Structure formats: structure tokens, C-alpha cells
């Protein structure tokens, strides 16, 4: 091998060895004193999983605590049928029902379990066979008794599904390149794109005794994504350089699912308890004026400053002997009332870590 060939061979070999030694400090084939081959990266703390409607839901607890309406959550399934192209699973979460339970808990609504009763049913089976004791048995026959009426019933339950997932409703992109005309002149490229998709949800509230559908909501939320890239190509003497940078971001799809669920639950709870339409809404209706004249994301919900003007008065308090009746709801044709159509009803940008960029802008 000629000296020139040996010189060009040693350079990449030296770089490869340097990279190998650098990686050796990150991963070891032998476990350390705490039982790990490597130290994991990252260290972000656990924070509350909030949406812009969480504050309005907490505001509703000022009404829900005055009259217990026991609610349950049934199946809220994914009816879009969309799956990942690599077969790794569905594009939309299967935990929508769990999100609805969390939303009801934020609003302070009393709940009874109907989604997963497998443990309770197993306990009941063992108790029926006299195999379960509530404490260490003190004497033979000291077992759990099955008593009539020991399980609380629900007054209403929520069911529904995720019914829309539309990709690339609209997209825009722009690209360009330029540079000198000479052979060794610097050349550069740049590009950017925006695209929008959406997700839709349909929920219904059902009277557990009569099975009457007393309320229905249908909401959709658009999701935005972006991509930006730039690059440069240049000759410097006998060497050339080709460098590029890029950035892409997509608003989380599952966070959008949680947002539409919390908005739907907020509307159902506010109607079930007869809360005034403006009790837990934002202070300004941005649909009434110029939507570009003010930034709706900077507005704060009334949930923390003014939860409600005065305790809501009920002429006939709820009792277990007299269950809550669906006649308290307004007629079904009022489901699409103007206050429900306002996208910023109950909307706030409160976030425990400040403006994170994911909630809600981009």
C-alpha cells in the first residue's frame, strides 16, 4: 500500500476507534453496583395530565358537591378503524373510557365502577362459597356475608366512541434552493410545511333506570403539525461540506382525544347539575368579534379566580329514595345550544409548567 493510501485509510480508522472508546463509557457488558448496564437518559418530572378544559371541570365541583348524582362510564371505543401501517397497533388510544373517568373525577362527580368489575365479581364468587373473611377469622364461620343492597347503583352512565380521524385535511409547503453559479460556489436549500388533521368524538348520557338517552354531545378538534428544514453545500479547498438541519412537530393525537372528552364531559355535567351557562366559561367570547384581534390562549378560565358567583340553589335536594329524574334536563333539541357551540367555552391555557407549546399552540 502506498503511503498516500495508508494515510487515507488511517483517518477513518482513527475516527471509528475514537467513537468506540466514547461509547464504551455509556454501555458496559457487566452490570454495575446497582444492577444496570447503562444509565438511562432523561429526567423530566411527572406532571399532571391537563387539558385546556381541566380548569373548567374543577370549577364544576362547586355545583356537583351540592347534589350527588352517581355516574358510571361504559365503553368509549375507537370506531375509526385506523391502524398503523407497520401493524404495531391502532392510531387512537383504547383508553378513552379511562379519560372520561378522570374528567368526572376532576369535576367532583360521584362515580360507581361499571367498566371493570372483574375483581368485585371474583370476590362475590368467593364470598358466595364462604371463602372470604374481612379480617383474620377469629372463629369458624367468620366469613364475609352477602347482603342485599350493598352495591350502589348508578343514576346515569356515559357511553360513546371516537368516530372521526381525518388525515391531512389541508397541507401547505414551500421549498427553495439557491447559490452561486460557479462549480465551487456555496449552495443552500430550505423548506417548510404545515398540515392539519382532526379527530371527532360522540358521547351520550343515559338514564340507568329508564335507559333514556338524556343528553348527546359531538365534538371535533383539529390537530396541527409542521416541518422545517434547511441545508448548505460548499467546497472549501479540496474538501466539501454538506450540512442540513430540520425540525418537525405534531400536536399529540392522544392529548387531543383527552381534550374532546373533557369538553364533552364538562357539557354533560354542567347540564345535569343545571349550572349557569357562563359559570365556568372563559370571560370573552372570541366568536363574537374579530378572532384575530386577541390571543385566546392568553385568557384564563374563571375556574380559579371566580368559580361561581353564589352557591346554586336547588328547591328539592337529591335523596337516594328519590332518584334524580331526567326531566331536569332541557329538551333534546337544545343539545346544540349556542353556548355549547362556542369553542372557547371553558377553555384556558393553564399549565403547571407554563407555556409548554403542546397545550394548545404550536
N, C-alpha and C positions, 0 to 999 in steps of 0.2 A: 504494500500500500504506500502510496506517495505521501510525503509529509503534508501536502495540502489536503488530501483525502482524510488523513488521520486527524488533522486539525478540525475539519468539519464534522467528523464523527464524534470527537470527544466532547464538543459543546453540548449537543442534545443529551449525551450520556450523563454529563455532569448535572444538567438540569433535572433529569429523571431521578438520579441519586439524591439530590437535594430535596426533591418533593417526597421521596420515600422516607427520608430521615424526619422530615417535618410531620408526616402523617403518623410516624411511629410514636410520637408523643401524644397522639389523640386516642389511639386504639391499641390495646395490648392483648395478646392471646392468653394472658394469665389474669385472673380476677384479682382485684386489689383487696385491701383490708376490709372494705365494706361490701365486697361481693359483686363488683361491677367491672366490666371490661373497658368501659369508657364513661366519661362524664357527660350526661345529656346537656344539650344546649337549651337556651331559653330560660325564662324565669318570670314570665308575666304572672301577676297575681290573679286569683279568681275574683271576678266581679259579678254583680247582679246582672241577670239577663233581662235587660229592659228594652222596651219599645217606646216610641213617642206617645203611646196611649196608656202606658202603665200609670202615669201620674193621675190621669182621669179615673182609672179604675180604683185607685186608692182613695180618691175623693169620694167615690160612691159608697165607701164603707160608712160614711156619715149617715146614709139612709138605710143601708142593709142591716145595721146593728139594731134598728128600732123595731124591725119585724122579721122574725125568722121564716124565710121561705126556703125549704130544703130542696136543693137541686142536685141532680146527678148528670154525669156525662156518659153518653153511649159511644157508638162508633162514629168517628170522623175520619173517613178513609180517603185515600188518594184514588180518585176516579179519572185522572188524566191518562193513565196507561203509559206514561212516558218513562223509558228506561235508558240507562247509559249505553252508549254504543259498544263499549267493551264488555257488556254483560255483568258489570260489577254491582248493579242494583238499580233502584228507582232514582229518578232525579229529585223527587219530592219526598220529604220526610213522612214516615209512617207514625210519627208521634204527635199528630195534630190533636188528638183527644187529650193527651197529657198537657199540651199547651193550653187547652181550654180549661182544664182543672186549675192550672196555675193562675189563669186570668180570673177565675171565680174566687180563688183564694186571695188575690190582690184586692178584689172588691169586697172582701169580708163576707161572702155569701156562704151560709151553712151548706155543707155538702155531705152526701152519703155515697158510699162506694158501690158502683154497679159495673165498673169497667173490668176489674179483675177481682173476682170473688173466690178464686180457687183455694186460697188458704182458709177462708171462712167456711167454705163448703167442706173442706177436709176436716177442720175442727168439729163441724157439726156431725160429720160421719163418725168420728171417733167418740164424740160425746154421746151419740145415739147408741153406740156399743159400750158405753160406760168405761171408756179407756182414758179419759182426760180428767185430771184434777186441777183445780185452780191454784192449789198450793201443794206442798208435800202432804200426802194423805196421813191423817192422824189415826184413822180407824178404817176398817174395811167398809166399803160402800161410800167413802167420802169422795164422790166424783162430781163432775160438773153436771148440773141439772139443765135440761132443755125447757125453757119457759116460753109460753105463748106470748107474743107481742114484744119480744126482747130486741128485735131488729127494727130500726127506724125506717119508715117509708119515705119516698121522695114525693114532693109536690109537683115538680117539673123536671124534665130532663132535656139535654141538648144533644142533638144528633145532626149529621150533615156530612159534607165532604169537600175536598179540594177538586174543583170541577174544570178549571182552566189552567193551562200552562202554554202560552203562546210565545214562540221564539222569534226574535228578530222582527218585531213589529215595524220598526224602521231603523235604518242604519245610514250613517254618513261617514265618508272617509276622504282624505286628501293626502296625496303624496307628491314629492318633488325631488329633483336632484339637479346639481349644477357643479360648475368648476371651470378651471382653465382649459383652453383648447390644446395646450402642449401635452406632449407624451408624459412628462413628469409633473404636470400641474396637479394641484390639490383638487379633489372631487369630494362632494358631500351629498348625502341623501337625508330626507326627513319624511315623516308620515304620521298620521293620526287618524283615529276612527272613533265613532260613538255608535252604540247600538242599544236598543230598548226592547225589553220583553215584558211580559206581565203574568200575574198569577191571580186566579179567582177562587172564591170560596162561597159556599151556600150553607147556611145554618138554619135550623128550625127549632123552636121551643115547643115541647109537647107536654100537655097536662097528663101526669102519670095515672090519674084516676079515670078520666074520661077519654084519654088518648086524642083529645082535640088539639090540633096544631094552632097554638095561640099567637105565635109570632114567627116571622121569617125574615132573614136578612141575607143580602147578597152583595159582596164587596169584591173589588179587584184592586190590585196595586201594581204599578209599573216599576220595573227594575232597570237600572241603567248600568252600562259598562263602557269602558274606554280603553284605548290602546294608544300609546305614543312611542315613537322610535326615531332615532337619528344615528347617522354614521358618517365616518370620514375615511377617505383613502388617499394616501400620499406616498411619494417616493422621497427618501432622504438619502442622497448619495447612491450607494449600492444596495441599500435596504429599502423595504417598503413596509408601510403600516396600514392596517385595515381595522378600525375600531368602531364599535357600534354600542349604543345604549338603548334601553327601552323600558317601558313601564306599562303595566296593564292592571285594571281593577274592575271587579264586578260586585255590585251590591249583593250581599248574601241572600240566596234564594230562601233558605230556611228562616232567616230573620224576617223576610217579607211574609212568609206564611204565619209566623207568630204575630206579626203586626195586624194582618187582616183578621186573625182570630180574636185578638184582644179588642179590636174595634167592634167586631160583631158581638162579642160578649158584653162589652160596655153598653151597646144599644139595647140588648135584651134585658140586662139588669136594670138599666135606667127606666125602662118601660114597665117592667114587672113591679118595681117599687114606686112607680109614679113620681120619679124625680123631675123637677122642672127642667125644661129643655136646655136652659143656659147654666145649670148649676155647676157642671164640671166641664164646660167647654172653654175654648180659648176666648180671649177678650175681643178679638177682632175677626169679623167675617171677611176673608180675603176674596170671596167670590163677589161681594157686593161692589167692590171698586176695582181699581187697576191692580191686577195681580202682580205686576212688576214694580209697583210703587213702593212696596215694603217687603222686607225679608221675613216670611212666616216662620223660618227656623229660629229666629232670634226671640220670638214671643214665648212667654212662659204660660203654662196652663194655670188655671185658678186653683189647682188641687192643693197647693201648699200655702198660697197666700190667702185665699178665701175658699175654703172647702164648700161651705154653703152658708147662705145668709142667716137662716134660722132653722132649728130642728123641724123636720117635716112632720106635720100633724096628721094623724090618722083617726078617723071617727070610730073605727071599730078595730081594735088591735087583733092581731093574729093569735089564735089559740089552736092547740092541737086538736081539740074537739071540733073545731070549725075550720076546716082547711081553707087555704086561700083559693078563691074562685077565679076562673079566667075572665069573668065579667069585668074585672078591674082593668083589663087591657082595653085600649081603644080598638075599634073595629079593624079587621084585617086590611081593608082598603087604605088605612092610614099608614101602612108599613113604609111607604115611600114618601113620608113627610119631608118637608124642606129641610128641617134640622138634621135628618138622617142623611141627606144628600150632600151636606157640607163636608168636604174632605178634611177640613181643619177643625171639626168638632172634636174636642178632647185631645187635640194634637199639641204636643210640646216637644222641645228638644232637650229636655233634662237628661243628663248623663252623668253618672258619678265620676267619670274620668274626664269630663269636659267634652269639647268638640272632637269626637273620635274620627269623624269622617264617614263612618259606616251608618250612623244614625243622625240625620237621614240623608245628608247631601253626598256629593261625590267630588 
